[in-house]
Amino acid sequence: VVLHSVNVAIYAIKIGQGLSYNRNQLIDLGVSAFLHDVGMVTLPPDLFSKGQFTQTDIALLHEHPAKGRAILQQLGADYQWLSEVAYQEHEREDGSGYPQGLTGNLIHEYAKIIGVADIYAGLTRSRPDRRGMLPFEAVKEILQTRKQEFDPRVVRILLKTLSAFPVGSMVKLNSGIVGRVVDTDNDSPLRPAIQIMFDIEGRPVQDNREIRLREHPILHITDTVTPEDMGMKPGS
């Protein structure tokens, strides 16, 4: 839980920076992100080692926002906002969240940011029952199945600051071609521009040809690869 909270705080701060938050706002956001799951300390420790959750387990998990709020309320009136952020972090823009089913502007902006960061961190973290998703898989999951749950501004910043395919990363296409990302596309974050490095037979390509995936709808990225995967030295 602690490591997850640290990761959520890091991602939340990156989103806050993308929203041009000032220093004090970033500190408040980071603190609230780190403490967003404080209510988890009241739950049975063995709950988190399970591969599959029962309905009873899920009901217990859904109690942690209220328990977290109760803990943070003990800090006093000056930190009322902190307890409310912890209470609202699982609320969703479309009203599908919990515990109150709040929508839109009724949700604290910090809670909106932390909610996205929490999902991203959760998807990329390995668990007993599944491996963690690669960054591009997590972004794809959010865009394709959960986009309506989050503030569009926050999702845009997530994509911009936590790019699914950073410039310099290597990717494999459904055609078998392997290339290096040379440019990202803010409008189509899952379809960057790549420089072809290896053909479908795995042979090096020397002509430095570039493909903008946005212009080639039949092509898409299926995996990320490392230089070592292709027999290259790291940093090549």
Summary of the structure (lengths in Angstrom):
residues: 236
radius of gyration: 20.3
end to end distance: 36.8
largest distance: 65.0
contacts: 706
relative contact order: 0.10
helix: 50%
strand: 12%
